[in-house]
Amino acid sequence: MTLAACCWLVAAGGASAQQDAGAANIPVSAEKISAYVLGPDDEITVRAFDVDEIDGKTARVDRSGNVGLPLVGNVKAGGLSVSQFEAELTKDLAKYVREPRVSVTVSEYKSQPVSVLGALNTPGIYNLTGPTTLEQVLSRAGGLRNDAGNTVNITRQSAWGPIPLSSAKTDPSGDFSTASVSVKSLMDASDPRNNILVEPTDVISVPRADLVYVVGSVNKPGGFVLNERASMSVLQAVSLAEGLQKTSSPKAAKIVRTGLTGSKEEIPVNLSKILSGTAPDVPLLANDILFVPNSAAKSVSYRMLEAMIQTGTGVAIFHP
């Protein structure tokens, strides 16, 4: 299965749910809602049979973690699950009502935001509504775009403990834990341990993929995504560019490669020999430019085309 197909499957999970005040809730099954831990700014709705003073009342958890309700006054809610809070409220109401029957629902989730950034279809801030996996968060953010890179990065506040991944490390300040997950392993489910539970205030980021560029006398010039690959062969790149034009000069092709210091290196490539199988294929690395000149103007500079890419006037073509 291609990466794009995997991304589509992930995106199908719930990109159409409505957003609330700039941050959307991540839905979970009803049975998990009772385990949701209440926190500041969450809003609850209380149902209490035969207790008109609070039946149907809504209240917001304040910064101290308390909820103010008629009859019972302030009740501790912060740090308690919904079911635990129901038990506390029932105990307090029992002072005024014989055998009270209470149910509590969360009408607004506000205390457990997660930031989802980068190459996703609908990045933003989402509120956890219960135990939520990394795949579920990516799904809620609309799935990965075609230009998504090959890793998902997670940053977690140290108060929530270390990230349970082999790649996890603590940053020099000691305030955060960071880790990365391979997109391919996550989508293939090759190691279920990679699909970790997300914690409140986590930052999930998906960088854009590296590209290689094919410009000049080809049928479809543009930038092509490496996805999970570290390189792409010249033959693959020419194929994605839909082949050479009839007027091209394949013998005079070149790879333009930028070094770590910003210097440019030009590597001659005889495409005729590669296409005929008489010379080995050549790998293209991230940000390489394969330039195929026109036979009528072999001295045409690639620099104008490179400038178009850098200024955004060229169109990148993303192949799934």
N, C-alpha and C positions, 0 to 999 in steps of 0.2 A: 504494500500500500504506500502511495506517495505521501510526502509530508503534507501537501495541500489537502489530500483526502482526509488524512488524520485530523487536520485542523478543522475541516468542515464538520467532521463528526463531533469534535469537541464543541464547536460553535453552535451546533444544533440543540444543545441542552437548554438554552434559556435566554437568548439574547434579546427577546422581545419583552421581558418583564419591565414594568414601569419603574422609573427612578423617583426617589423622594428627596427633595431639597438638595439635589446635587449628589446624593449618595444612594445607591440602590441596595436593597436587601438581597442576600443570597438565600433562596428558599431551601428548606430541608423538610423532611417528613414530619408529620404532626407529633409522632411519638418522641422525637428528639427535642421538640420545643420545650418540654418540661425540664430538660436538663440545661437550658440556656441560663447562663449566669448574668444576673441583672447588674447594671452599672449606671453611672451618672448619665443623664439625658434620655435614658430609655423611658418610654411611656407605657403604662400598663392600664388595662381595663379590668375592673373587678365586678364579678357577679356574685351576689350574696342573696340566697333565697330568703324572702320575708324580712330583709333588712333594707328598707327603702332608703335609709340615709346614705348607704354606699353602693347599693345595687346599680350597676351600669356606670358608675363613676370612673372617670379617667384621672390619672395622676402621673406626674413625672418624677423620676428619681432625681433628687437634688445632688449637689456636689458632695454632700456629706454621706450620701448613700441612703438617705431616708425618703420615705413616701408619706405625705400628709393626707390623712383620710378622716372624714367625720366619725364621731364616736371614739375611735381608737387613737386619734392623734398621729404622731410620727411613728412609723414602723420601719425598722431596719430592712432594707431590700438589697443594697449594694453588696456584692459578694455572695449572695444567695441564688440558688437556682430558682426557677419559677415554682417548682413543686415545693421547695423548702420555704419560699416566701408564702405560698398558700398555707402551709402548716403553721407558720408564725402568725399570720393574719387570723386564721381559724382560732388559734389559742387566745389571741387578744380579744376577739369577738365573743368568745365563750364567757367573758366577764359580764356581757350585756345580753346575750341571746343564748337560749338553750339549744344545744346541738346545732351550731351554725353550719351551713353548707356553702363553701366558698370555692370559686374557680377564678383563676387569674390568667389573662392572655396578654401578650406583648403587642400593643397596637403600633408602636414605633420603635424600631431598633436603632439606637444611636451610639451605644457605648463601645462597640467593637469594630471600628473601621479598619479596612485593609486597602492599601494603595496598590493599584495594578497599573503599571506604566509600560510604555514602549510600543513594540510592534504588535499591537492587538487591535481588533476591530473596534472595540468600544472601551478604551482605557478609562480609568476613573477611580473614584473611591467607593468601595462597596462595604456594606455592613454585614458582618457575620450574624446568622440567626441560629447557630448551633454548630456542632462539629462539622467542619468543612475541609475537604481535601484540596490539594493544589490543583488537581485537574478540574474540580468544580469551580474554583475561582477563575481559572483561565476560560472555562466555558462561559461563566457569567459575564466575562469581559468580551464576549463575542468570538472567542477563539483567536488563534494566531493568524496574522496576515501572511500573505505569500512571501513578503520580504523579511519574515522573522528569522532571527539567527538560530544557532544550534544549541543555545543554552537558555535556561530560565534561572535568573538570579534571585535569591531570597536574602533580605536583611531583616533581622529580628532584634528587638530590644532584649538585653541580657536578663531583664526581670522575668521574661517568659522562658528562660532556660536556653541551653544551646540547641541549635537546629539538629535534628536527629538524622544527619547525613554524613557520610564518610568525608565529604569535601568541606565540612563545616570548620570554620576557624573564627577566633575572636579578634576583633579589630584592636589596634594598639591602645585605644582609649579604654577598652574593657566594657564599653557601654553597649556594644552590638555584637551579634553573631552573624556571620555571612556564609553562604553556601551556594553552589550551583548544581543544577540538574540538567542532564542531557535531554533535549527535546525528543530525540529519537527513542531513548529508553523509556521516557515517560509515555509517549504515544503508543509505543509497541507493548507497553506493560511488561517489559522484559524483566524488570525488578520492581515488584509492588512496593518495596520499601521507599522508593523514590517519591511515591505519591503521598507525601506527608500531610498531616493536619496543619492547617494554617492557624496562626495565633493572631489576636487583636494587635493592631498597629504594625503588622508585617508589611514590608514593601516588596512586592513581586514585580520584577522588571524583566522584559524580554528585549534585548538589543536587536537592532536591525542586522540582517545578515551581511556578510562581506559579499562584494560583487566582483566579477570580472567583466571587462568591456570588450566588445568587438565593434570596430569602427572602420570606415572606409568603404571599399568596393564589395560589400556583402548585401544580401537581399533584405535583411532586417537588422540593422545595427542597433546596439543598445547595451544595457547592463544586465547581466544574468546572475541569479542568486546561487551561491555555493551551497546554501542550506547546511546540512550536517557534514558536508565534505570540506576538507582542508584545501583541496585543489580541484581543478577541472582541466581535462586535456584539451589541446588545441582542436582536435577533431570534434569533441563534444561541443566546444564553443562555436565552431563553424556550423555545426548541425543546428544549434539553437538559433544561430543567425540566419538559418534557412539557406545556407550555401553561398557560394561566391557568385558575383555577377559575371556576365560573359566578358566584360571589359577588364576584369581584375588581372593583376599581375601577381599570382601566388608565389612565384619564386622570390619576390622582393618583400615579402611580408616581414614584419618585425614585432617583437614583444617589447613594450615600454614598461619598465618596472621601476617603482620608486623605492629607494633604499631607506634604511632607518634614519639617515641624516637628511632625507629629502632629496638626495641626488637622484638623477635619472640615468637608468641603464637601458641601452637598446640592444636587444638580442635578435640577430637575424634568424629567420625561420623560413625554410624552403617548404611551403605548403604543397607544392607539386609532388615532392618526394614523399611527404607524409601521407597525402591523399592516395598515392599510388602504392603505398606500403613499402617503399624502398628506403625509408628513413623512419626512425622511431618517433612515436608521438611525444609531444612535449607538454609538461604540466604548466598550467597557468595558476598563479597564486593570487591571493586576495588583492584587489585593486590593480591587477595587471591590465594593460590595454593591448589587445591584439589588433594591429593596424595592417590592413590589406590595401595597398595602393592600387590605383587605376593604371592600366598598362600605358595609357596615353600620357600619364603624368606621374611617373614613378617618384619624382622628387617632391610631390605634394607633401607638405608638412602635416603631421598629426596634431600639431600644437593647437590649431583652431578647434579641432574636434575635442581635444582634451579640455580646452577652455569652456566649451559648451557643457561638458559633463560637470565641471567644477562649479559653473554658475547656475546649473539647474535647467539650462535651455534644452539639453538633451533629454530624451525620454528613456527611462530604464524599463526594460522588459523583464518581467519576473516569470520564470518558468517553474511550474510545480514539480 
